Amino acid sequence: MHTVDTTFRITFTDDQYKHAKQYVEDMKKHPSRVYWIGKENKSDDELILSHIAHRILSGFYNSYDGWYGTSVILDMTNKQINGNSNIA
């Protein structure tokens, strides 16, 4: 099993931010949902930005339009954590 630490630099719109903020506010009304696992001590801003990143990266993963990725992912860096760095 290989592990890679990947960092993305993304861009998002004001509408995406507002939607994510509304989503986080709605999740606060449901404290027992799976959504909260591992997020108990995060700030609202961290939750909002995580939601935006998740939606953008999920959309990129499910999109076959190459332009989509280049329009929202500004930069990406990868660092192998363990395993063989010469993956075939």
N, C-alpha and C positions, 0 to 999 in steps of 0.2 A: 504494500500500500504506500503510495506517495502522498506527500502533503506539500502544498504550495501556498505561500502567503502572497495574496494578490491585492493590490490597492488600485482603485478606480478613481479618477477625477471626472465627475459628471456635471452636466449643466441641466437646470430645470427651470420651469416657468413659475410665475406667481400663482397661476391657477393650480399647478401641481402641488405647490406648497399649501395653498388653501385647502385643497382636497385632502392632503395628508393630515393637516391639522384637524380637520373635521373628523377624519377616521380615528385619530388618536383620542379625541374628545369622546367619540362614541364608545371606543374600547374601555374608557374609564368607567363607563356605566355597567360594564360586564367584567368585574375583577376576577372571576373564576375561569375565564376563557383561556384556551391553550395559548393564545397570543401573548400572554403575560409571562410565560415560562422563560426565564433568563433575562427578563426586562424589568424586574422589580425595582431596581435602583437607578434606572436611567431617567434623565431629565426629559421634559416635554420636547425640547429641541432635538435631543438625540433620537427620540422615538419618531419624530416627524421626518428627520433626515434619513433614518433607517428605512422608513416606509417608502420614501421617494426612491431611494437607491434600489430597494427590492423590486418596486414596480418597474423602474427603468430597466434593470438588468433582466428581469423576467420577460419583459417585452422584447428585449434584444435577443434573448435566447429563443423565443418563439417566433421571431421575425426572420424571414429569408431576404429581407430588403437590406442590403449592405449599407445603404445610405443612412438608415436609422442609427446604427451603431456609431458611425462617424459624426453624426450630428449631436449626440448626447454624451458619448464617452470621449472626453478630451484627452485622457492619458491613462495608461495602465502600466503598472510595474509588477513584476513577478519575482519571487525569490523561493527557491526550493528549500524546504525545511528539513526533510529527511528523504531517504530512498536514493535510488540511483539517478544522478543528474543526466545520464545518457539514455533517456527513454527512447526506445525504438518505435 
